[in-house]
Amino acid sequence: MGQDLAAAYPVAREVFEEVDEALGQKLSAVMADGPEEALRLTENAQPALMAVSVAVARVIQAESGKSLAELASHVAGHSLGEYSALTAAGSLNLADCARLLKRRGQAMQEAVPVGVGAMAALLGLSLEDAVAAASEAAGDQICSAANDNADGQVVVSGNTEAVERAIGIAKEKGARRAMMLPVSAPFHCALMQPAADVMAEALAAIAFTDPAVPLVANVTAAAETDADRLRQLLVDQVTAMVRWRESVLYLKSQGVDHLTEIGAGKVLSTMTRRIDRAISANPIGSPADIDAYLQTI
């Protein structure tokens, strides 16, 4: 993970080395050589994904000679990707971001005992119907919409029994498919409040600055530029729904017609096409991707 970038670009190597130093561990070695189960641990996966995203962003800026503000009108990120976006935009420094994500991963895992919480994808339902299914399933437990990813693609989160009930209710409401997700904790729901409390304390100790370009925030699905507000939104984000579909539509309303997905994978580009095919999106995660992108600017 990220090793082709490190081999090709000194700027990328510097990012991985800075993250290693900030964390006091050779995360880059785990990214390169595994074991995979160590990399998949939430406390490692979150800073690793951020490191790759920031490495790509910095390589693009170095190779193009352009600042982020010259390359993009806005930034956005899905869940932990919001930290990557804020770091790329200069609101957070890289070392602080790595340490915050390590703590975020630990706090999220510690918030709920294994087996107590779960998440499920409800496919083929509107957000309104998915919210209704979660609410009906909750009873005296927690079950709520956690990710509004795209039209007909909503993830719910909460107590395991309630999430299982939500799957049955969603199918009764006409869901094309509803299934449990292989996750380690019930993210973005009220069960994560202990993690939100941990992050409120951790974030209070970190310096924030206004970003170079507005961040379209998960919690508000609107442009945010104030450093103190961004800090609070990262706390709120731990228990709140990720409003990704609305965020993409907000960007369209601001005249954005192309999204560039920076980092590992292409999940967000695929979601964008499901949300509105009038908005193009392309993932950039490898040296070949970067070379192709640089030809377009």
Sequence and secondary structure as in RCSB ss.txt:
>XXXX:A:sequence
MGQDLAAAYPVAREVFEEVDEALGQKLSAVMADGPEEALRLTENAQPALMAVSVAVARVIQAESGKSLAELASHV
AGHSLGEYSALTAAGSLNLADCARLLKRRGQAMQEAVPVGVGAMAALLGLSLEDAVAAASEAAGDQICSAANDNA
DGQVVVSGNTEAVERAIGIAKEKGARRAMMLPVSAPFHCALMQPAADVMAEALAAIAFTDPAVPLVANVTAAAET
DADRLRQLLVDQVTAMVRWRESVLYLKSQGVDHLTEIGAGKVLSTMTRRIDRAISANPIGSPADIDAYLQTI
>XXXX:A:secstr
  HHHHHH HHHHHHHHHHHHHHTS HHHHHHH  HHHHHSHHHHHHHHHHHHHHHHHHHHHHHT  HHHH S E
E STTHHHHHHHHTTSS HHHHHHHHHHHHHHHHHHS TTTEEEEEEES  HHHHHHHHHHHHTTS EEEEEEEE
TTEEEEEEEHHHHHHHHHHHHHTT SEEEE   SS  SSGGGHHHHHHHHHHHHTS     SS EE TTTSSEE 
 HHHHHHHHHHHTTS B HHHHHHHHHHTT  EEEEESS SHHHHHHHHH TTSEEEEE SHHHHHHHHHH 
